Amino acid sequence: MSTVDDIVSAAGRLDPDEFVLLRTELDRLEERLWDAELAETSAEMDRANLTDDEIDQMVLRRRREGRT
């Protein structure tokens, strides 16, 4: 059984108040991870001296490629 399976199984046994607390803590963790990823991506774009317009073009290109 994987760690995720273990966590989901344990979460299923929580009482409702503990489950809400778990969700809150997971939301906080996700936000911290998102902030760290955003900071690293922003630093990479700054090091590459990319403009906002160039970044927008990269995003549009990636979205188009993702649809095919």
N, C-alpha and C positions, 0 to 999 in steps of 0.2 A: 504494500500500500504506500502511495506517495505521501509526502508531507502535506500537500494540499488536500488529499483525501482525508488524512488524519484531522486536519483543521476543520474541514467541513463536517466530518462526523462529530467532532467535539462540539462544534457550534450548534448542531442539531439537538444536543442534549442540554443546552443552556436554557435557563428560565428567561422569560421575555425581557426583564430588565437587564440581565447580563448580555443578552443578544444585542440590545440597543447599544450598550456600552462597547461591545466588540465592534459593531458597525461604525461607531463614532471613532474609535481608535484606528480602524482600518482606513477610514476617510482621511484622518490626520496623516497616517503613513503615506497614503497615495499622494496627498498634497505635498508632503516633503520630498517624495521621489520626483514628482512633476517639477517642483521648483528647482531641484538639483539638475534635472535634465534640461530644463529651460536655460538655466545659467550656463551650462556647458555648451549648449547649442548657440546661445547668444555670443559667448566668448569665441567660438569657432568662426562665426560669421564676422565678428569684429576683426579677428586675426586675418581673415581673408579679404578684409576691406570691401565687403559687399554692401551695396546700397539697399534700401528697402525695396526699390523697384526690381532689383536683381533677385532678391529673395522671393518676392511675389512671383516672378517668372519661374523660379525653380519650383515653387509650390504648385503653380498651375500645371507645369510640365509633369510633375509627379502624379498629380490627380488624374490627368489625362491618361498617363501610362497605366495607372491602377485600374482604369475602367475597361481596358482591353484584355 
